[in-house]
Amino acid sequence: MDFIADQTAALRAALQAGDSGRAAQILTRTLLESGRSFEATVREMTEAARRQQHGDH
């Protein structure tokens, strides 16, 4: 998996566990380390989440 896919999976796990603090940390780290705009990062994470839901890792 690439960075965005890894972070998306970690974000999903944190949210499913109800750990909003961890989810915020993951999202913040992803935004800071991606080097892209907020919109582009969220778009990439959304695409990664769709692939993960359909098993297309």
C-alpha distance matrix in Angstrom:
0.0 3.7 6.7 8.0 5.8 6.0 9.6 10.3 9.8 11.9 14.3 14.9 15.6 18.0 19.7 20.2 21.7 24.0 22.9 23.5 23.8 20.4 19.0 21.0 19.7 16.0 17.0 19.3 16.9 14.4 17.4 18.8 15.9 14.6 17.9 18.4 21.0 20.7 21.0 18.2 15.8 16.9 16.7 13.1 12.4 14.8 13.2 9.8 12.1 14.0 11.3 10.4 14.2 14.8 12.4 10.7 7.0
3.7 0.0 3.8 5.6 5.3 6.1 8.6 9.9 10.7 12.3 14.2 15.5 16.7 18.4 20.0 21.2 22.7 24.5 23.1 23.1 23.1 19.9 18.4 19.7 18.3 14.7 15.3 17.1 14.6 11.8 14.5 15.7 12.7 11.1 14.3 14.9 17.7 17.9 18.3 15.4 13.0 14.8 14.8 11.0 10.9 13.9 12.5 9.5 12.5 14.6 12.4 12.2 15.9 16.8 15.0 12.9 9.6
6.7 3.8 0.0 3.8 5.5 5.1 6.1 8.5 10.0 10.5 12.1 14.2 15.4 16.4 18.2 19.9 21.1 22.5 20.7 20.4 20.0 16.9 15.6 16.5 14.8 11.4 12.0 13.5 10.8 8.2 11.2 12.2 9.2 8.2 11.7 12.7 15.4 15.4 16.5 14.0 11.0 13.0 13.9 10.4 9.9 13.4 13.0 10.2 12.7 15.5 14.2 13.6 17.1 18.6 17.2 15.5 12.3
8.0 5.6 3.8 0.0 3.8 5.4 5.1 6.0 8.6 9.8 10.2 12.1 14.2 15.1 16.2 18.1 19.8 20.8 19.4 18.7 18.9 16.1 14.0 15.0 14.1 10.6 10.2 12.3 10.6 7.2 9.7 11.8 9.8 7.8 11.4 11.3 13.3 12.8 13.4 11.1 8.0 9.5 10.3 7.0 6.1 9.7 9.6 7.1 9.6 12.4 11.8 11.5 14.7 16.4 15.7 14.2 11.5
5.8 5.3 5.5 3.8 0.0 3.8 5.5 5.0 6.2 8.6 9.7 10.5 12.4 14.2 15.3 16.5 18.4 20.0 19.1 19.0 19.7 16.6 14.5 16.3 15.7 12.0 12.1 14.9 13.3 10.3 13.0 15.3 13.3 11.6 15.2 15.0 16.8 15.8 16.0 13.8 11.0 11.5 11.8 8.4 6.9 9.5 8.9 5.4 7.5 10.3 9.0 8.1 11.6 13.2 12.1 10.9 8.1
6.0 6.1 5.1 5.4 3.8 0.0 3.8 5.4 5.3 6.3 8.6 10.0 10.8 12.4 14.4 15.5 16.7 18.5 17.2 17.6 17.8 14.4 13.0 15.1 13.9 10.2 11.5 14.0 11.9 9.7 13.2 14.9 12.7 12.1 15.9 16.4 18.4 17.3 18.2 16.3 13.0 13.7 14.7 11.6 9.5 12.4 12.5 8.9 10.0 13.2 12.1 10.2 13.5 15.5 13.9 13.4 10.0
9.6 8.6 6.1 5.1 5.5 3.8 0.0 3.8 5.4 5.0 6.0 8.5 9.8 10.4 12.1 14.1 15.2 16.4 14.7 14.5 14.6 11.5 9.8 11.4 10.4 6.6 7.7 10.4 8.7 6.6 10.1 12.1 10.7 10.4 14.1 14.5 16.0 14.5 15.7 14.5 10.8 11.2 13.1 10.7 8.0 11.2 12.3 9.4 10.0 13.6 13.4 11.8 14.5 17.1 16.2 15.8 12.9
10.3 9.9 8.5 6.0 5.0 5.4 3.8 0.0 3.8 5.4 5.0 6.1 8.6 9.9 10.5 12.2 14.2 15.3 14.5 14.2 15.2 12.5 9.9 12.0 12.1 8.5 8.5 11.9 11.3 8.8 11.5 14.3 13.4 12.3 15.9 15.4 16.3 14.3 14.8 13.8 10.5 9.7 11.2 9.1 5.8 8.1 9.5 6.7 6.3 10.1 10.5 8.9 11.1 14.0 13.7 13.6 11.4
9.8 10.7 10.0 8.6 6.2 5.3 5.4 3.8 0.0 3.8 5.4 5.1 6.3 8.7 10.0 10.6 12.3 14.3 13.8 14.5 15.7 12.6 10.7 13.6 13.5 10.0 11.2 14.5 13.6 11.7 14.8 17.2 16.1 15.4 19.2 19.0 20.0 18.1 18.6 17.5 14.2 13.4 14.6 12.5 9.2 10.9 11.8 8.5 7.4 10.9 10.7 7.9 10.1 13.0 12.1 12.8 10.4
11.9 12.3 10.5 9.8 8.6 6.3 5.0 5.4 3.8 0.0 3.8 5.4 5.1 6.2 8.6 9.9 10.6 12.4 11.0 12.0 12.5 9.1 8.0 11.0 10.4 7.2 9.4 12.4 11.4 10.5 13.9 15.8 14.9 15.2 18.9 19.2 20.2 18.1 19.2 18.5 14.9 14.3 16.4 14.4 11.1 13.3 14.8 11.7 10.7 14.3 14.5 11.7 13.6 16.7 15.8 16.5 13.9
14.3 14.2 12.1 10.2 9.7 8.6 6.0 5.0 5.4 3.8 0.0 3.8 5.4 5.1 6.1 8.5 9.8 10.6 9.5 9.4 10.6 7.9 5.3 8.4 9.0 6.1 7.1 10.6 10.8 9.7 12.3 14.8 14.8 14.8 18.3 18.0 18.4 15.7 16.8 16.7 13.3 11.9 14.4 13.3 9.6 11.3 13.7 11.4 9.8 13.5 14.6 12.3 13.5 17.0 16.8 17.6 15.5
14.9 15.5 14.2 12.1 10.5 10.0 8.5 6.1 5.1 5.4 3.8 0.0 3.8 5.5 5.2 6.1 8.5 9.8 10.1 10.6 12.8 10.5 8.0 11.3 12.5 9.9 10.5 14.2 14.5 13.1 15.6 18.4 18.2 17.8 21.3 20.7 20.8 18.1 18.5 18.4 15.3 13.4 15.2 14.2 10.5 11.1 13.2 11.0 8.4 11.6 13.0 10.3 10.7 14.3 14.5 15.9 14.4
15.6 16.7 15.4 14.2 12.4 10.8 9.8 8.6 6.3 5.1 5.4 3.8 0.0 3.8 5.5 5.1 6.1 8.6 8.7 10.5 12.3 9.6 8.5 12.2 12.7 10.5 12.3 15.6 15.5 14.8 17.7 20.0 19.6 19.8 23.4 23.3 23.7 21.1 21.9 21.7 18.4 16.8 18.7 17.5 13.8 14.7 16.6 13.9 11.6 14.7 15.5 12.3 12.8 16.3 15.8 17.6 15.7
18.0 18.4 16.4 15.1 14.2 12.4 10.4 9.9 8.7 6.2 5.1 5.5 3.8 0.0 3.8 5.5 5.1 6.3 5.2 6.9 8.5 6.1 5.3 9.1 9.9 8.6 10.5 13.4 13.8 13.9 16.4 18.5 18.7 19.4 22.7 22.8 22.9 20.0 21.3 21.6 18.2 16.6 19.2 18.3 14.6 15.8 18.3 15.9 13.7 17.1 18.3 15.4 15.9 19.6 19.3 20.9 18.9
19.7 20.0 18.2 16.2 15.3 14.4 12.1 10.5 10.0 8.6 6.1 5.2 5.5 3.8 0.0 3.8 5.3 5.0 5.8 6.3 9.3 8.3 6.1 9.5 11.5 10.4 11.0 14.2 15.5 15.1 17.0 19.6 20.3 20.4 23.6 23.1 22.7 19.4 20.2 21.1 18.0 15.7 18.1 17.9 14.2 14.5 17.4 15.7 12.9 15.9 17.8 15.2 15.0 18.7 19.2 20.9 19.5
20.2 21.2 19.9 18.1 16.5 15.5 14.1 12.2 10.6 9.9 8.5 6.1 5.1 5.5 3.8 0.0 3.8 5.4 7.6 9.4 12.4 11.1 9.7 13.2 14.9 13.5 14.5 17.8 18.7 18.1 20.4 22.9 23.3 23.3 26.6 26.1 25.8 22.7 23.2 23.8 20.7 18.4 20.4 20.0 16.2 16.2 18.6 16.7 13.5 16.1 17.7 14.7 13.9 17.6 18.0 20.3 19.2
21.7 22.7 21.1 19.8 18.4 16.7 15.2 14.2 12.3 10.6 9.8 8.5 6.1 5.1 5.3 3.8 0.0 3.8 5.5 8.5 10.8 9.7 9.6 13.0 14.2 13.6 15.3 18.0 18.8 19.0 21.3 23.4 23.8 24.4 27.8 27.7 27.5 24.5 25.4 26.0 22.8 20.8 23.1 22.5 18.7 19.2 21.7 19.5 16.7 19.5 20.9 17.7 17.3 20.9 20.8 23.1 21.6
24.0 24.5 22.5 20.8 20.0 18.5 16.4 15.3 14.3 12.4 10.6 9.8 8.6 6.3 5.0 5.4 3.8 0.0 3.8 5.9 8.9 9.0 8.7 11.4 13.4 13.5 14.6 17.1 18.5 19.0 20.7 22.9 23.9 24.5 27.6 27.3 26.7 23.4 24.4 25.6 22.5 20.2 22.8 22.8 19.1 19.4 22.3 20.6 17.8 20.6 22.5 19.7 19.1 22.8 23.2 25.3 23.9
22.9 23.1 20.7 19.4 19.1 17.2 14.7 14.5 13.8 11.0 9.5 10.1 8.7 5.2 5.8 7.6 5.5 3.8 0.0 3.8 5.5 5.5 6.3 8.8 10.1 10.8 12.4 14.3 15.6 16.6 18.5 20.2 21.2 22.3 25.3 25.4 25.0 21.9 23.5 24.5 21.2 19.4 22.4 22.2 18.5 19.5 22.5 20.5 18.2 21.4 23.1 20.3 20.4 24.2 24.2 25.9 24.0
23.5 23.1 20.4 18.7 19.0 17.6 14.5 14.2 14.5 12.0 9.4 10.6 10.5 6.9 6.3 9.4 8.5 5.9 3.8 0.0 3.8 5.5 4.9 6.1 8.6 9.8 10.3 12.0 14.1 15.1 16.3 18.1 19.7 20.7 23.4 23.2 22.4 19.1 20.8 22.2 19.1 17.2 20.5 20.7 17.2 18.1 21.4 20.0 17.8 21.1 23.1 20.8 20.9 24.6 25.1 26.4 24.7
23.8 23.1 20.0 18.9 19.7 17.8 14.6 15.2 15.7 12.5 10.6 12.8 12.3 8.5 9.3 12.4 10.8 8.9 5.5 3.8 0.0 3.8 5.4 5.2 6.3 8.7 10.0 10.6 12.3 14.3 15.5 16.5 18.2 19.9 22.3 22.7 22.2 19.1 21.4 22.7 19.4 18.2 21.7 21.7 18.4 20.0 23.2 21.5 19.9 23.3 25.0 22.7 23.4 27.1 27.1 28.2 26.0
20.4 19.9 16.9 16.1 16.6 14.4 11.5 12.5 12.6 9.1 7.9 10.5 9.6 6.1 8.3 11.1 9.7 9.0 5.5 5.5 3.8 0.0 3.8 5.4 5.0 6.2 8.6 9.8 10.5 12.2 14.2 15.3 16.3 17.9 20.7 21.4 21.4 18.6 20.9 21.6 18.0 17.1 20.4 19.8 16.4 18.4 21.2 19.1 17.6 21.3 22.5 20.0 21.1 24.7 24.3 25.3 22.9
19.0 18.4 15.6 14.0 14.5 13.0 9.8 9.9 10.7 8.0 5.3 8.0 8.5 5.3 6.1 9.7 9.6 8.7 6.3 4.9 5.4 3.8 0.0 3.8 5.4 5.1 6.1 8.5 9.9 10.5 12.3 14.2 15.3 16.2 19.1 19.1 18.9 15.9 17.7 18.5 15.1 13.7 17.0 16.6 13.2 14.9 17.9 16.1 14.5 18.1 19.7 17.5 18.4 22.0 22.1 22.9 20.8
21.0 19.7 16.5 15.0 16.3 15.1 11.4 12.0 13.6 11.0 8.4 11.3 12.2 9.1 9.5 13.2 13.0 11.4 8.8 6.1 5.2 5.4 3.8 0.0 3.8 5.5 5.1 6.0 8.5 9.8 10.5 12.1 14.1 15.3 17.6 17.7 17.0 14.0 16.4 17.6 14.4 13.3 17.0 17.0 14.1 15.9 19.1 17.9 16.7 20.2 21.9 20.2 21.2 24.7 25.0 25.4 23.3
19.7 18.3 14.8 14.1 15.7 13.9 10.4 12.1 13.5 10.4 9.0 12.5 12.7 9.9 11.5 14.9 14.2 13.4 10.1 8.6 6.3 5.0 5.4 3.8 0.0 3.8 5.5 5.1 6.0 8.5 9.9 10.5 12.0 13.9 16.3 17.2 17.3 14.9 17.7 18.3 14.8 14.7 18.2 17.6 14.9 17.4 20.1 18.4 17.8 21.5 22.6 20.8 22.3 25.7 25.4 25.7 23.1
16.0 14.7 11.4 10.6 12.0 10.2 6.6 8.5 10.0 7.2 6.1 9.9 10.5 8.6 10.4 13.5 13.6 13.5 10.8 9.8 8.7 6.2 5.1 5.5 3.8 0.0 3.8 5.5 5.2 6.0 8.6 10.0 10.5 11.7 14.8 15.5 16.0 13.7 16.1 16.1 12.4 12.4 15.6 14.5 11.6 14.4 16.8 14.8 14.4 18.2 19.0 17.2 19.1 22.2 21.9 21.9 19.3
17.0 15.3 12.0 10.2 12.1 11.5 7.7 8.5 11.2 9.4 7.1 10.5 12.3 10.5 11.0 14.5 15.3 14.6 12.4 10.3 10.0 8.6 6.1 5.1 5.5 3.8 0.0 3.8 5.5 5.1 6.2 8.6 10.0 10.4 13.1 13.0 12.9 10.2 12.5 13.1 9.6 9.2 12.7 12.3 9.7 12.3 15.0 13.8 13.5 17.0 18.3 17.2 18.8 21.9 22.1 21.9 19.7
19.3 17.1 13.5 12.3 14.9 14.0 10.4 11.9 14.5 12.4 10.6 14.2 15.6 13.4 14.2 17.8 18.0 17.1 14.3 12.0 10.6 9.8 8.5 6.0 5.1 5.5 3.8 0.0 3.8 5.4 5.2 6.2 8.5 10.0 11.8 12.4 12.3 10.1 13.2 13.9 10.7 11.2 14.9 14.5 12.6 15.4 18.0 16.9 17.0 20.5 21.7 20.7 22.5 25.5 25.6 25.1 22.8
16.9 14.6 10.8 10.6 13.3 11.9 8.7 11.3 13.6 11.4 10.8 14.5 15.5 13.8 15.5 18.7 18.8 18.5 15.6 14.1 12.3 10.5 9.9 8.5 6.0 5.2 5.5 3.8 0.0 3.8 5.5 5.1 5.9 8.2 10.6 12.1 13.1 11.7 14.8 14.6 11.1 12.5 15.7 14.4 12.8 16.1 18.1 16.4 17.1 20.6 21.2 20.1 22.4 25.2 24.7 24.1 21.3
14.4 11.8 8.2 7.2 10.3 9.7 6.6 8.8 11.7 10.5 9.7 13.1 14.8 13.9 15.1 18.1 19.0 19.0 16.6 15.1 14.3 12.2 10.5 9.8 8.5 6.0 5.1 5.4 3.8 0.0 3.8 5.5 5.3 5.7 8.9 9.6 10.9 9.6 12.1 11.4 7.7 9.4 12.2 10.7 9.3 12.8 14.5 13.0 14.0 17.4 17.9 17.2 19.6 22.2 21.9 20.9 18.3
17.4 14.5 11.2 9.7 13.0 13.2 10.1 11.5 14.8 13.9 12.3 15.6 17.7 16.4 17.0 20.4 21.3 20.7 18.5 16.3 15.5 14.2 12.3 10.5 9.9 8.6 6.2 5.2 5.5 3.8 0.0 3.8 5.7 5.5 7.2 7.3 7.7 6.4 9.6 9.4 6.4 8.4 11.5 10.9 10.2 13.3 15.3 14.6 15.8 18.8 19.7 19.6 21.7 24.2 24.3 23.2 20.9
18.8 15.7 12.2 11.8 15.3 14.9 12.1 14.3 17.2 15.8 14.8 18.4 20.0 18.5 19.6 22.9 23.4 22.9 20.2 18.1 16.5 15.3 14.2 12.1 10.5 10.0 8.6 6.2 5.1 5.5 3.8 0.0 3.8 5.8 6.3 8.2 9.3 9.1 12.6 12.2 9.7 12.1 14.9 14.0 13.6 16.9 18.6 17.7 19.1 22.2 22.8 22.5 24.9 27.3 27.1 25.8 23.3
15.9 12.7 9.2 9.8 13.3 12.7 10.7 13.4 16.1 14.9 14.8 18.2 19.6 18.7 20.3 23.3 23.8 23.9 21.2 19.7 18.2 16.3 15.3 14.1 12.0 10.5 10.0 8.5 5.9 5.3 5.7 3.8 0.0 3.8 5.5 8.2 10.6 11.1 14.0 12.6 9.9 12.9 15.1 13.3 13.2 16.8 17.8 16.4 18.4 21.4 21.4 21.1 23.9 26.0 25.4 23.9 21.1
14.6 11.1 8.2 7.8 11.6 12.1 10.4 12.3 15.4 15.2 14.8 17.8 19.8 19.4 20.4 23.3 24.4 24.5 22.3 20.7 19.9 17.9 16.2 15.3 13.9 11.7 10.4 10.0 8.2 5.7 5.5 5.8 3.8 0.0 3.8 5.3 8.3 9.2 11.4 9.3 6.9 10.4 12.0 10.1 10.7 14.2 14.8 13.9 16.2 18.9 18.8 19.1 22.0 23.8 23.4 21.5 19.1
17.9 14.3 11.7 11.4 15.2 15.9 14.1 15.9 19.2 18.9 18.3 21.3 23.4 22.7 23.6 26.6 27.8 27.6 25.3 23.4 22.3 20.7 19.1 17.6 16.3 14.8 13.1 11.8 10.6 8.9 7.2 6.3 5.5 3.8 0.0 3.8 7.0 9.2 11.5 9.7 8.6 12.2 13.6 12.3 13.6 16.8 17.4 17.0 19.4 21.8 21.9 22.5 25.3 26.9 26.7 24.6 22.3
18.4 14.9 12.7 11.3 15.0 16.4 14.5 15.4 19.0 19.2 18.0 20.7 23.3 22.8 23.1 26.1 27.7 27.3 25.4 23.2 22.7 21.4 19.1 17.7 17.2 15.5 13.0 12.4 12.1 9.6 7.3 8.2 8.2 5.3 3.8 0.0 3.8 6.6 8.1 6.1 6.1 9.7 10.6 10.0 11.9 14.5 15.1 15.5 17.9 19.9 20.3 21.4 23.8 25.4 25.7 23.5 21.7
21.0 17.7 15.4 13.3 16.8 18.4 16.0 16.3 20.0 20.2 18.4 20.8 23.7 22.9 22.7 25.8 27.5 26.7 25.0 22.4 22.2 21.4 18.9 17.0 17.3 16.0 12.9 12.3 13.1 10.9 7.7 9.3 10.6 8.3 7.0 3.8 0.0 3.8 5.4 5.2 6.1 8.6 9.8 10.6 12.2 14.1 15.4 16.5 18.2 20.1 21.2 22.4 24.3 26.0 26.8 24.9 23.5
20.7 17.9 15.4 12.8 15.8 17.3 14.5 14.3 18.1 18.1 15.7 18.1 21.1 20.0 19.4 22.7 24.5 23.4 21.9 19.1 19.1 18.6 15.9 14.0 14.9 13.7 10.2 10.1 11.7 9.6 6.4 9.1 11.1 9.2 9.2 6.6 3.8 0.0 3.8 5.6 5.2 6.1 8.5 10.0 10.5 12.1 14.2 15.3 16.3 18.4 20.0 20.8 22.3 24.5 25.5 24.1 22.8
21.0 18.3 16.5 13.4 16.0 18.2 15.7 14.8 18.6 19.2 16.8 18.5 21.9 21.3 20.2 23.2 25.4 24.4 23.5 20.8 21.4 20.9 17.7 16.4 17.7 16.1 12.5 13.2 14.8 12.1 9.6 12.6 14.0 11.4 11.5 8.1 5.4 3.8 0.0 3.8 5.5 5.2 6.1 8.6 9.9 10.4 12.3 14.2 15.2 16.6 18.4 19.8 21.0 22.8 24.3 22.7 21.9
18.2 15.4 14.0 11.1 13.8 16.3 14.5 13.8 17.5 18.5 16.7 18.4 21.7 21.6 21.1 23.8 26.0 25.6 24.5 22.2 22.7 21.6 18.5 17.6 18.3 16.1 13.1 13.9 14.6 11.4 9.4 12.2 12.6 9.3 9.7 6.1 5.2 5.6 3.8 0.0 3.8 5.5 5.0 6.2 8.6 9.8 10.6 12.2 14.2 15.4 16.6 18.3 20.0 21.4 22.4 20.4 19.5
15.8 13.0 11.0 8.0 11.0 13.0 10.8 10.5 14.2 14.9 13.3 15.3 18.4 18.2 18.0 20.7 22.8 22.5 21.2 19.1 19.4 18.0 15.1 14.4 14.8 12.4 9.6 10.7 11.1 7.7 6.4 9.7 9.9 6.9 8.6 6.1 6.1 5.2 5.5 3.8 0.0 3.8 5.4 5.1 6.1 8.5 9.9 10.5 12.2 14.3 15.3 16.3 18.2 20.1 20.8 19.1 17.7
16.9 14.8 13.0 9.5 11.5 13.7 11.2 9.7 13.4 14.3 11.9 13.4 16.8 16.6 15.7 18.4 20.8 20.2 19.4 17.2 18.2 17.1 13.7 13.3 14.7 12.4 9.2 11.2 12.5 9.4 8.4 12.1 12.9 10.4 12.2 9.7 8.6 6.1 5.2 5.5 3.8 0.0 3.8 5.4 5.0 6.0 8.6 9.7 10.3 12.3 14.2 15.0 16.3 18.5 19.7 18.5 17.6
16.7 14.8 13.9 10.3 11.8 14.7 13.1 11.2 14.6 16.4 14.4 15.2 18.7 19.2 18.1 20.4 23.1 22.8 22.4 20.5 21.7 20.4 17.0 17.0 18.2 15.6 12.7 14.9 15.7 12.2 11.5 14.9 15.1 12.0 13.6 10.6 9.8 8.5 6.1 5.0 5.4 3.8 0.0 3.8 5.5 5.1 6.2 8.6 9.9 10.7 12.5 14.2 15.4 16.9 18.4 16.8 16.4
13.1 11.0 10.4 7.0 8.4 11.6 10.7 9.1 12.5 14.4 13.3 14.2 17.5 18.3 17.9 20.0 22.5 22.8 22.2 20.7 21.7 19.8 16.6 17.0 17.6 14.5 12.3 14.5 14.4 10.7 10.9 14.0 13.3 10.1 12.3 10.0 10.6 10.0 8.6 6.2 5.1 5.4 3.8 0.0 3.8 5.4 5.1 6.1 8.6 9.9 10.6 12.2 14.2 15.5 16.3 14.4 13.5
12.4 10.9 9.9 6.1 6.9 9.5 8.0 5.8 9.2 11.1 9.6 10.5 13.8 14.6 14.2 16.2 18.7 19.1 18.5 17.2 18.4 16.4 13.2 14.1 14.9 11.6 9.7 12.6 12.8 9.3 10.2 13.6 13.2 10.7 13.6 11.9 12.2 10.5 9.9 8.6 6.1 5.0 5.5 3.8 0.0 3.8 5.4 5.0 6.1 8.6 9.8 10.3 12.1 14.3 15.0 13.9 12.7
14.8 13.9 13.4 9.7 9.5 12.4 11.2 8.1 10.9 13.3 11.3 11.1 14.7 15.8 14.5 16.2 19.2 19.4 19.5 18.1 20.0 18.4 14.9 15.9 17.4 14.4 12.3 15.4 16.1 12.8 13.3 16.9 16.8 14.2 16.8 14.5 14.1 12.1 10.4 9.8 8.5 6.0 5.1 5.4 3.8 0.0 3.8 5.4 5.1 6.3 8.7 9.9 10.6 12.6 14.2 13.4 13.2
13.2 12.5 13.0 9.6 8.9 12.5 12.3 9.5 11.8 14.8 13.7 13.2 16.6 18.3 17.4 18.6 21.7 22.3 22.5 21.4 23.2 21.2 17.9 19.1 20.1 16.8 15.0 18.0 18.1 14.5 15.3 18.6 17.8 14.8 17.4 15.1 15.4 14.2 12.3 10.6 9.9 8.6 6.2 5.1 5.4 3.8 0.0 3.8 5.4 5.1 6.3 8.7 10.0 10.9 12.3 10.7 10.9
9.8 9.5 10.2 7.1 5.4 8.9 9.4 6.7 8.5 11.7 11.4 11.0 13.9 15.9 15.7 16.7 19.5 20.6 20.5 20.0 21.5 19.1 16.1 17.9 18.4 14.8 13.8 16.9 16.4 13.0 14.6 17.7 16.4 13.9 17.0 15.5 16.5 15.3 14.2 12.2 10.5 9.7 8.6 6.1 5.0 5.4 3.8 0.0 3.8 5.4 5.1 6.1 8.6 9.9 10.4 8.9 8.0
12.1 12.5 12.7 9.6 7.5 10.0 10.0 6.3 7.4 10.7 9.8 8.4 11.6 13.7 12.9 13.5 16.7 17.8 18.2 17.8 19.9 17.6 14.5 16.7 17.8 14.4 13.5 17.0 17.1 14.0 15.8 19.1 18.4 16.2 19.4 17.9 18.2 16.3 15.2 14.2 12.2 10.3 9.9 8.6 6.1 5.1 5.4 3.8 0.0 3.8 5.4 5.0 6.1 8.6 9.8 9.7 9.4
14.0 14.6 15.5 12.4 10.3 13.2 13.6 10.1 10.9 14.3 13.5 11.6 14.7 17.1 15.9 16.1 19.5 20.6 21.4 21.1 23.3 21.3 18.1 20.2 21.5 18.2 17.0 20.5 20.6 17.4 18.8 22.2 21.4 18.9 21.8 19.9 20.1 18.4 16.6 15.4 14.3 12.3 10.7 9.9 8.6 6.3 5.1 5.4 3.8 0.0 3.8 5.4 5.1 6.3 8.6 8.4 9.6
11.3 12.4 14.2 11.8 9.0 12.1 13.4 10.5 10.7 14.5 14.6 13.0 15.5 18.3 17.8 17.7 20.9 22.5 23.1 23.1 25.0 22.5 19.7 21.9 22.6 19.0 18.3 21.7 21.2 17.9 19.7 22.8 21.4 18.8 21.9 20.3 21.2 20.0 18.4 16.6 15.3 14.2 12.5 10.6 9.8 8.7 6.3 5.1 5.4 3.8 0.0 3.8 5.5 5.2 6.1 4.8 6.0
10.4 12.2 13.6 11.5 8.1 10.2 11.8 8.9 7.9 11.7 12.3 10.3 12.3 15.4 15.2 14.7 17.7 19.7 20.3 20.8 22.7 20.0 17.5 20.2 20.8 17.2 17.2 20.7 20.1 17.2 19.6 22.5 21.1 19.1 22.5 21.4 22.4 20.8 19.8 18.3 16.3 15.0 14.2 12.2 10.3 9.9 8.7 6.1 5.0 5.4 3.8 0.0 3.8 5.4 5.0 5.7 5.5
14.2 15.9 17.1 14.7 11.6 13.5 14.5 11.1 10.1 13.6 13.5 10.7 12.8 15.9 15.0 13.9 17.3 19.1 20.4 20.9 23.4 21.1 18.4 21.2 22.3 19.1 18.8 22.5 22.4 19.6 21.7 24.9 23.9 22.0 25.3 23.8 24.3 22.3 21.0 20.0 18.2 16.3 15.4 14.2 12.1 10.6 10.0 8.6 6.1 5.1 5.5 3.8 0.0 3.8 5.5 7.6 8.8
14.8 16.8 18.6 16.4 13.2 15.5 17.1 14.0 13.0 16.7 17.0 14.3 16.3 19.6 18.7 17.6 20.9 22.8 24.2 24.6 27.1 24.7 22.0 24.7 25.7 22.2 21.9 25.5 25.2 22.2 24.2 27.3 26.0 23.8 26.9 25.4 26.0 24.5 22.8 21.4 20.1 18.5 16.9 15.5 14.3 12.6 10.9 9.9 8.6 6.3 5.2 5.4 3.8 0.0 3.8 5.6 8.3
12.4 15.0 17.2 15.7 12.1 13.9 16.2 13.7 12.1 15.8 16.8 14.5 15.8 19.3 19.2 18.0 20.8 23.2 24.2 25.1 27.1 24.3 22.1 25.0 25.4 21.9 22.1 25.6 24.7 21.9 24.3 27.1 25.4 23.4 26.7 25.7 26.8 25.5 24.3 22.4 20.8 19.7 18.4 16.3 15.0 14.2 12.3 10.4 9.8 8.6 6.1 5.0 5.5 3.8 0.0 3.8 5.7
10.7 12.9 15.5 14.2 10.9 13.4 15.8 13.6 12.8 16.5 17.6 15.9 17.6 20.9 20.9 20.3 23.1 25.3 25.9 26.4 28.2 25.3 22.9 25.4 25.7 21.9 21.9 25.1 24.1 20.9 23.2 25.8 23.9 21.5 24.6 23.5 24.9 24.1 22.7 20.4 19.1 18.5 16.8 14.4 13.9 13.4 10.7 8.9 9.7 8.4 4.8 5.7 7.6 5.6 3.8 0.0 3.8
7.0 9.6 12.3 11.5 8.1 10.0 12.9 11.4 10.4 13.9 15.5 14.4 15.7 18.9 19.5 19.2 21.6 23.9 24.0 24.7 26.0 22.9 20.8 23.3 23.1 19.3 19.7 22.8 21.3 18.3 20.9 23.3 21.1 19.1 22.3 21.7 23.5 22.8 21.9 19.5 17.7 17.6 16.4 13.5 12.7 13.2 10.9 8.0 9.4 9.6 6.0 5.5 8.8 8.3 5.7 3.8 0.0
